[in-house]
Structure formats: C-alpha cells, structure tokens
C-alpha cells in the first residue's frame, strides 16, 4: 500500500513524542516535544488521508480529514482533535513561551489520541 511508509513514520513520530514526554520538562525538552507533536500531527493527517482515499473518500484539509475519519469510525468524536489542529497551527505560525507551555500541557491528551488512531489503523489494515 502506498500509505505504508507514511503510517510507519506516524508510528515512529508518536513513539518519539512519547519518549520526550517521559522525561522531566525543561525548555529544551518542551520545544523538542512540540516539534515531535507537529511531526506526529502531520503524519497522522497524511495516514488518515491515505486511509480515506483507499475507501474512496477525499479530504483536503486537516479538519476535513478529521471529520471524515469520525464519520467512518476511525476516530472518536472528541473536540480535542479539532483543538489539536488549531494548536498545531498556532505553534508553527506564532512562537510565544506561554503558548508553548499551554500546548505542551495538552500533549499527553494528544498522545493518547494519536495512539488510538494508530490502533484503529492497524485494525482496519489487518
């Protein structure tokens, strides 16, 4: 399948995010975790997009892909998914210490959502 390398990258990115979240928070580790969050998010959307395409559906934006993923049962209806889109865009386009700390505080929740998506994608591909 053409999405296989993307899915492997997604799983790797989430593993690295989890690894960085398991260590004591420092400014450097926070910034590293935020970068790993961005990569995890981007590969999550690409993996979702690839799955939806294999099901005959197209999506073009992250929010559109997430809404479609919910409709087909790939993700649960959780407002944190859409909040994640906004946080990802915020951290990429505006760097502010308070924003970075705020988003870092949400990464454990986001990590669980990523893991849930990985489990669903593994189930539907087997």
MARLUMVO-635755 format. One record per residue: residue number from 1; x, y, z of N, C-alpha, C in turn; residue in one letter. Coordinates in Angstrom, 3 decimals. Atoms other than C-alpha are relative to their C-alpha. Example, Ala and Ser with C-alpha at 12.3 -4.5 7.8 and 13.67 -1.06 7.14 Angstrom:
// MARLUMVO-635755
+-----+----------+----------+----------+----------+----------+----------+----------+----------+----------+------+
| seq |      n_X |      n_Y |      n_Z |     ca_X |     ca_Y |     ca_Z |      c_X |      c_Y |      c_Z | type |
+-----+----------+----------+----------+----------+----------+----------+----------+----------+----------+------+
|   1 |    0.890 |   -1.190 |    0.000 |   12.300 |   -4.500 |    7.800 |    0.900 |    1.200 |    0.000 |    a |
|   2 |   -0.820 |   -1.190 |   -0.060 |   13.670 |   -1.060 |    7.140 |   -0.770 |    1.090 |    0.730 |    s |
+-----+----------+----------+----------+----------+----------+----------+----------+----------+----------+------+
***
This chain:
// MARLUMVO-635755
+-----+----------+----------+----------+----------+----------+----------+----------+----------+----------+------+
| seq |      n_X |      n_Y |      n_Z |     ca_X |     ca_Y |     ca_Z |      c_X |      c_Y |      c_Z | type |
+-----+----------+----------+----------+----------+----------+----------+----------+----------+----------+------+
|   1 |    0.839 |   -1.186 |    0.000 |    0.000 |    0.000 |    0.000 |    0.881 |    1.244 |    0.000 |    x |
|   2 |   -0.833 |   -1.188 |    0.096 |    1.282 |    3.475 |   -0.789 |    0.038 |    0.800 |    1.303 |    x |
|   3 |   -0.011 |   -0.731 |   -1.253 |    0.397 |    4.780 |    2.688 |    0.912 |   -0.645 |    1.046 |    x |
|   4 |   -0.807 |    0.743 |   -0.961 |    2.635 |    2.225 |    4.411 |    1.174 |    0.820 |    0.543 |    x |
|   5 |   -1.099 |   -0.809 |   -0.559 |    5.739 |    4.476 |    4.672 |   -0.502 |    1.153 |    0.870 |    x |
|   6 |    0.555 |   -1.087 |   -0.804 |    3.567 |    7.322 |    5.981 |   -0.458 |   -0.520 |    1.354 |    x |
|   7 |    0.481 |    0.575 |   -1.256 |    1.988 |    5.082 |    8.607 |    1.178 |   -0.378 |    0.897 |    x |
|   8 |   -1.202 |    0.324 |   -0.782 |    5.416 |    3.832 |    9.712 |    0.586 |    1.283 |    0.586 |    x |
|   9 |   -0.502 |   -1.287 |   -0.491 |    6.549 |    7.465 |   10.001 |   -0.878 |    0.531 |    1.122 |    x |
|  10 |    0.938 |   -0.430 |   -1.037 |    3.432 |    8.252 |   12.024 |    0.281 |   -0.738 |    1.313 |    x |
|  11 |   -0.254 |    0.784 |   -1.215 |    4.087 |    5.418 |   14.472 |    1.339 |    0.390 |    0.637 |    x |
|  12 |   -1.310 |   -0.405 |   -0.510 |    7.746 |    6.448 |   14.792 |   -0.074 |    1.361 |    0.680 |    x |
|  13 |    0.127 |   -1.348 |   -0.560 |    6.854 |   10.086 |   15.390 |   -0.706 |   -0.034 |    1.352 |    x |
|  14 |    0.743 |    0.108 |   -1.260 |    4.358 |    9.148 |   18.101 |    0.877 |   -0.648 |    1.069 |    x |
|  15 |   -0.909 |    0.639 |   -0.947 |    6.921 |    6.884 |   19.741 |    1.022 |    1.008 |    0.523 |    x |
|  16 |   -0.967 |   -1.023 |   -0.399 |    9.427 |    9.742 |   19.780 |   -0.653 |    1.070 |    0.886 |    x |
|  17 |    0.732 |   -0.956 |   -0.832 |    6.803 |   12.110 |   21.185 |   -0.177 |   -0.578 |    1.406 |    x |
|  18 |    0.191 |    0.652 |   -1.299 |    6.035 |    9.630 |   23.945 |    1.314 |   -0.025 |    0.789 |    x |
|  19 |   -1.318 |    0.031 |   -0.633 |    9.741 |    9.289 |   24.660 |    0.346 |    1.369 |    0.593 |    x |
|  20 |   -0.341 |   -1.333 |   -0.502 |   10.200 |   13.041 |   25.013 |   -0.921 |    0.433 |    1.133 |    x |
|  21 |    0.938 |   -0.348 |   -1.071 |    7.112 |   13.312 |   27.222 |    0.313 |   -0.750 |    1.299 |    x |
|  22 |   -0.297 |    0.806 |   -1.182 |    8.504 |   10.689 |   29.609 |    1.132 |    0.591 |    0.839 |    x |
|  23 |   -1.126 |   -0.607 |   -0.703 |   11.403 |   12.907 |   30.640 |   -0.431 |    1.277 |    0.706 |    x |
|  24 |    0.295 |   -1.222 |   -0.746 |   11.482 |   15.791 |   33.053 |   -0.038 |    1.201 |   -0.953 |    x |
|  25 |    0.179 |   -1.161 |    0.870 |   10.309 |   19.031 |   31.462 |    1.100 |    1.031 |    0.226 |    x |
|  26 |   -0.904 |   -1.141 |    0.051 |   12.955 |   21.566 |   30.546 |   -0.439 |    0.804 |   -1.217 |    x |
|  27 |    0.356 |   -0.805 |    1.172 |   12.667 |   24.348 |   27.998 |    0.390 |   -0.736 |   -1.282 |    x |
|  28 |   -0.471 |    0.727 |    1.188 |   14.699 |   22.294 |   25.535 |   -0.879 |   -1.216 |   -0.285 |    x |
|  29 |    0.855 |    1.181 |    0.196 |   12.611 |   19.146 |   26.080 |   -1.409 |    0.403 |   -0.412 |    x |
|  30 |    1.321 |   -0.492 |    0.410 |    9.384 |   21.146 |   25.817 |    0.011 |    0.323 |   -1.491 |    x |
|  31 |   -0.087 |   -0.385 |    1.409 |   10.500 |   22.581 |   22.489 |    0.164 |   -1.227 |   -0.895 |    x |
|  32 |   -0.164 |    1.247 |    0.751 |   11.599 |   19.139 |   21.300 |   -1.331 |   -0.746 |   -0.095 |    x |
|  33 |    1.300 |    0.685 |   -0.007 |    8.251 |   17.641 |   22.312 |   -0.979 |    0.701 |   -0.939 |    x |
|  34 |    0.892 |   -0.737 |    0.896 |    6.415 |   20.396 |   20.436 |    0.334 |   -0.277 |   -1.464 |    x |
|  35 |   -0.386 |    0.354 |    1.372 |    8.408 |   19.636 |   17.286 |   -0.461 |   -1.423 |   -0.335 |    x |
|  36 |    0.438 |    1.377 |    0.208 |    7.640 |   15.945 |   17.698 |   -1.518 |   -0.076 |   -0.114 |    x |
|  37 |    1.453 |   -0.102 |    0.128 |    3.977 |   16.825 |   18.182 |   -0.378 |    0.417 |   -1.420 |    x |
|  38 |    0.289 |   -0.466 |    1.360 |    3.993 |   18.708 |   14.870 |    0.178 |   -1.127 |   -1.015 |    x |
|  39 |   -0.255 |    1.108 |    0.919 |    5.515 |   15.737 |   13.063 |   -1.044 |   -1.100 |    0.179 |    x |
|  40 |    1.028 |    1.012 |   -0.264 |    3.095 |   13.330 |   14.748 |   -1.332 |    0.426 |   -0.613 |    x |
|  41 |    1.254 |   -0.507 |    0.547 |    0.163 |   15.517 |   13.763 |   -0.007 |   -0.092 |   -1.526 |    x |
|  42 |   -0.054 |    0.000 |    1.466 |    1.272 |   15.906 |   10.144 |   -0.077 |   -1.412 |   -0.576 |    x |
|  43 |    0.044 |    1.373 |    0.510 |    1.866 |   12.187 |    9.666 |   -1.324 |   -0.683 |    0.350 |    x |
|  44 |    1.343 |    0.520 |   -0.326 |   -1.434 |   11.402 |   11.440 |   -0.995 |    0.409 |   -1.070 |    x |
|  45 |    0.916 |   -0.487 |    1.027 |   -3.295 |   13.547 |    8.931 |    0.286 |   -0.695 |   -1.330 |    x |
|  46 |   -0.341 |    0.683 |    1.255 |   -1.401 |   12.009 |    5.996 |   -0.449 |   -1.462 |    0.029 |    x |
|  47 |    0.443 |    1.399 |   -0.118 |   -2.111 |    8.484 |    7.274 |   -1.516 |   -0.096 |   -0.107 |    x |
|  48 |    1.465 |   -0.037 |    0.065 |   -5.786 |    9.359 |    7.728 |   -0.453 |    0.258 |   -1.426 |    x |
|  49 |    0.336 |   -0.344 |    1.385 |   -5.925 |   10.910 |    4.280 |    0.196 |   -1.220 |   -0.911 |    x |
|  50 |   -0.264 |    1.200 |    0.803 |   -4.365 |    7.775 |    2.762 |   -1.046 |   -1.076 |    0.239 |    x |
|  51 |    1.025 |    0.995 |   -0.293 |   -6.819 |    5.514 |    4.551 |   -1.320 |    0.393 |   -0.657 |    x |
|  52 |    1.258 |   -0.458 |    0.589 |   -9.788 |    7.607 |    3.469 |    0.015 |   -0.151 |   -1.512 |    x |
|  53 |   -0.123 |    0.147 |    1.454 |   -8.520 |    7.607 |   -0.107 |   -0.190 |   -1.455 |   -0.409 |    x |
|  54 |    0.156 |    1.429 |    0.308 |   -8.320 |    3.806 |   -0.008 |   -1.458 |   -0.439 |    0.125 |    x |
|  55 |    1.429 |    0.274 |   -0.175 |  -12.010 |    3.898 |    0.993 |   -0.857 |    0.797 |   -0.978 |    x |
|  56 |    0.719 |   -0.755 |    1.022 |  -12.923 |    6.121 |   -1.954 |   -0.421 |    1.395 |    0.428 |    x |
|  57 |    0.325 |   -1.350 |   -0.473 |  -13.072 |    9.377 |    0.007 |    1.217 |    0.912 |   -0.129 |    x |
|  58 |   -1.066 |   -0.985 |    0.091 |  -11.048 |   12.523 |   -0.490 |   -0.174 |    1.039 |    1.100 |    x |
|  59 |    0.028 |   -1.137 |   -0.916 |  -10.152 |   15.199 |    2.042 |    1.222 |    0.853 |   -0.311 |    x |
|  60 |   -1.061 |   -0.919 |    0.414 |   -8.015 |   18.248 |    1.533 |    0.578 |    0.823 |    1.145 |    x |
|  61 |   -0.509 |   -0.742 |   -1.156 |   -7.678 |   19.986 |    4.906 |    0.015 |   -0.934 |    1.204 |    x |
|  62 |   -0.084 |    0.827 |   -1.200 |   -6.798 |   18.599 |    8.313 |   -1.371 |   -0.163 |    0.655 |    x |
|  63 |    1.310 |    0.087 |   -0.645 |  -10.214 |   19.444 |    9.756 |   -0.969 |   -0.847 |   -0.822 |    x |
|  64 |    0.860 |    0.807 |    0.870 |  -11.973 |   17.914 |    6.769 |    0.358 |   -1.489 |    0.144 |    x |
|  65 |   -0.433 |    1.395 |   -0.171 |   -9.902 |   14.726 |    7.129 |   -0.466 |   -0.555 |    1.342 |    x |
|  66 |    0.436 |    0.458 |   -1.316 |  -10.727 |   14.523 |   10.828 |   -1.504 |   -0.221 |    0.051 |    x |
|  67 |    1.464 |    0.189 |    0.031 |  -14.438 |   14.997 |   10.226 |   -0.353 |   -1.287 |   -0.749 |    x |
|  68 |    0.244 |    1.224 |    0.767 |  -14.367 |   12.246 |    7.596 |    0.430 |   -1.234 |    0.793 |    x |
|  69 |   -0.479 |    1.120 |   -0.821 |  -12.338 |    9.995 |    9.918 |   -1.013 |   -0.332 |    1.085 |    x |
|  70 |    1.043 |    0.233 |   -0.995 |  -15.018 |   10.438 |   12.570 |   -1.195 |   -0.700 |   -0.641 |    x |
|  71 |    1.173 |    0.571 |    0.677 |  -17.773 |    9.624 |   10.066 |    0.181 |   -1.483 |   -0.316 |    x |
|  72 |   -0.228 |    1.414 |    0.315 |  -16.141 |    6.315 |    9.135 |    0.427 |   -0.810 |    1.226 |    x |
|  73 |   -0.321 |    0.708 |   -1.227 |  -15.360 |    5.432 |   12.753 |    1.478 |   -0.182 |    0.275 |    x |
|  74 |   -1.442 |    0.113 |   -0.203 |  -11.598 |    5.870 |   12.527 |    0.435 |    0.696 |    1.287 |    x |
|  75 |   -0.267 |   -0.700 |   -1.253 |  -11.563 |    8.352 |   15.409 |   -1.320 |    0.228 |    0.722 |    x |
|  76 |    1.181 |   -0.330 |   -0.798 |  -13.962 |    9.096 |   18.226 |   -0.289 |    1.487 |   -0.132 |    x |
|  77 |    0.372 |   -1.412 |    0.015 |  -15.870 |   12.340 |   18.325 |    0.556 |    0.633 |    1.270 |    x |
|  78 |   -0.654 |   -0.636 |   -1.132 |  -13.556 |   14.281 |   20.583 |    0.433 |    1.383 |   -0.456 |    x |
|  79 |   -0.357 |   -1.356 |    0.414 |  -13.260 |   18.075 |   20.345 |    1.505 |    0.260 |    0.059 |    x |
|  80 |   -1.455 |   -0.180 |   -0.087 |   -9.573 |   17.688 |   21.232 |    0.675 |   -0.164 |   -1.360 |    x |
|  81 |   -0.582 |    0.143 |    1.345 |   -8.917 |   16.570 |   17.636 |    0.025 |    1.342 |   -0.729 |    x |
|  82 |    0.053 |   -1.290 |    0.690 |  -10.055 |   19.917 |   16.251 |    0.837 |    1.046 |    0.734 |    x |
|  83 |   -0.861 |   -0.889 |   -0.781 |   -8.306 |   21.759 |   19.071 |    1.468 |   -0.242 |   -0.360 |    x |
|  84 |   -1.355 |    0.366 |    0.388 |   -5.166 |   19.886 |   18.069 |    0.407 |    0.699 |   -1.299 |    x |
|  85 |   -0.283 |   -0.688 |    1.270 |   -5.399 |   21.361 |   14.552 |    0.374 |    1.449 |    0.292 |    x |
|  86 |   -0.261 |   -1.404 |   -0.329 |   -5.569 |   24.859 |   15.989 |    1.326 |    0.160 |    0.743 |    x |
|  87 |   -1.260 |   -0.077 |   -0.749 |   -2.694 |   24.191 |   18.406 |    1.199 |   -0.237 |   -0.903 |    x |
|  88 |   -1.092 |    0.260 |    0.942 |   -0.519 |   22.765 |   15.660 |    0.266 |    1.247 |   -0.839 |    x |
|  89 |   -0.173 |   -1.207 |    0.798 |   -1.128 |   25.845 |   13.520 |    0.554 |    1.152 |    0.841 |    x |
|  90 |   -0.455 |   -1.067 |   -0.901 |   -0.566 |   28.159 |   16.481 |    1.501 |   -0.113 |    0.272 |    x |
|  91 |   -1.405 |    0.179 |   -0.360 |    2.788 |   26.658 |   17.414 |    0.913 |    0.181 |   -1.214 |    x |
|  92 |   -0.822 |   -0.172 |    1.203 |    4.014 |   26.728 |   13.820 |    0.101 |    1.470 |   -0.414 |    x |
|  93 |    0.040 |   -1.364 |    0.528 |    2.984 |   30.281 |   12.986 |    0.314 |    1.086 |    1.015 |    x |
|  94 |   -0.259 |   -0.995 |   -1.036 |    3.452 |   32.054 |   16.315 |    0.758 |   -0.675 |    1.113 |    x |
|  95 |   -0.693 |    0.592 |   -1.127 |    6.091 |   31.270 |   18.861 |   -0.053 |    0.964 |    1.165 |    x |
|  96 |    0.142 |   -0.767 |   -1.228 |    5.323 |   32.522 |   22.325 |    0.159 |   -0.991 |    1.142 |    x |
|  97 |   -0.259 |    0.911 |   -1.120 |    6.516 |   30.971 |   25.585 |   -1.278 |   -0.480 |    0.672 |    x |
|  98 |    1.230 |    0.412 |   -0.693 |    3.063 |   30.985 |   27.180 |   -0.830 |   -0.944 |   -0.862 |    x |
|  99 |    0.710 |    0.901 |    0.913 |    1.503 |   29.375 |   24.090 |    0.688 |   -1.362 |   -0.018 |    x |
| 100 |   -0.762 |    1.258 |    0.003 |    4.281 |   26.774 |   24.015 |   -0.302 |   -0.804 |    1.268 |    x |
| 101 |    0.300 |    0.698 |   -1.253 |    3.668 |   25.937 |   27.686 |   -1.425 |   -0.535 |    0.021 |    x |
| 102 |    1.403 |    0.417 |    0.035 |   -0.088 |   25.776 |   27.156 |   -0.184 |   -1.251 |   -0.865 |    x |
| 103 |    0.126 |    1.148 |    0.908 |    0.194 |   23.387 |   24.208 |    0.742 |   -1.205 |    0.570 |    x |
| 104 |   -0.740 |    1.100 |   -0.623 |    2.826 |   21.305 |   25.992 |   -0.878 |   -0.702 |    1.043 |    x |
| 105 |    0.890 |    0.559 |   -1.009 |    0.278 |   20.820 |   28.764 |   -1.084 |   -0.902 |   -0.565 |    x |
| 106 |    1.029 |    0.823 |    0.647 |   -2.094 |   19.196 |   26.257 |    0.579 |   -1.231 |   -0.693 |    x |
| 107 |   -0.622 |    1.061 |    0.799 |    0.424 |   16.801 |   24.716 |   -0.332 |   -1.407 |    0.486 |    x |
| 108 |    0.356 |    1.350 |   -0.477 |   -0.476 |   13.843 |   26.974 |   -1.351 |   -0.423 |   -0.564 |    x |
| 109 |    1.307 |    0.285 |    0.598 |   -4.075 |   14.064 |   25.756 |    0.165 |   -0.301 |   -1.485 |    x |
| 110 |   -0.209 |    0.189 |    1.435 |   -2.931 |   14.403 |   22.157 |    0.712 |   -1.322 |   -0.290 |    x |
| 111 |   -0.715 |    1.269 |    0.151 |   -0.559 |   11.463 |   22.575 |   -0.973 |   -1.173 |    0.054 |    x |
| 112 |    0.996 |    1.072 |   -0.104 |   -3.474 |    9.260 |   23.635 |   -0.881 |   -0.067 |   -1.252 |    x |
| 113 |    0.793 |   -0.011 |    1.240 |   -5.492 |   10.363 |   20.596 |    0.792 |   -0.594 |   -1.155 |    x |
| 114 |   -0.851 |    0.570 |    1.049 |   -2.571 |    9.541 |   18.298 |    0.073 |   -1.522 |    0.141 |    x |
| 115 |   -0.091 |    1.441 |   -0.235 |   -2.216 |    6.096 |   19.891 |   -1.303 |   -0.700 |   -0.377 |    x |
| 116 |    1.303 |    0.559 |    0.356 |   -5.918 |    5.471 |   19.466 |   -0.144 |   -0.107 |   -1.517 |    x |
| 117 |    0.050 |    0.025 |    1.467 |   -5.677 |    6.362 |   15.776 |    0.894 |   -1.107 |   -0.548 |    x |
| 118 |   -0.900 |    1.075 |    0.440 |   -2.706 |    4.032 |   15.348 |   -0.682 |   -1.350 |    0.175 |    x |
| 119 |    0.688 |    1.282 |   -0.244 |   -4.687 |    1.172 |   16.910 |   -1.101 |   -0.234 |   -1.010 |    x |
| 120 |    1.093 |    0.149 |    0.985 |   -7.673 |    1.815 |   14.623 |    0.552 |   -0.304 |   -1.378 |    x |
| 121 |   -0.587 |    0.231 |    1.325 |   -5.498 |    1.999 |   11.517 |    0.595 |   -1.412 |   -0.094 |    x |
| 122 |   -0.535 |    1.368 |    0.013 |   -3.785 |   -1.255 |   12.475 |   -1.129 |   -1.021 |   -0.098 |    x |
| 123 |    1.150 |    0.900 |    0.054 |   -7.189 |   -2.913 |   12.968 |   -0.595 |   -0.056 |   -1.394 |    x |
| 124 |    0.656 |   -0.013 |    1.309 |   -8.593 |   -1.812 |    9.625 |    0.906 |   -0.524 |   -1.108 |    x |
| 125 |   -0.919 |    0.487 |    1.013 |   -5.453 |   -2.779 |    7.731 |    0.261 |   -1.505 |    0.119 |    x |
| 126 |   -0.276 |    1.438 |   -0.149 |   -5.317 |   -6.314 |    9.116 |   -1.168 |   -0.844 |   -0.441 |    x |
+-----+----------+----------+----------+----------+----------+----------+----------+----------+----------+------+
***
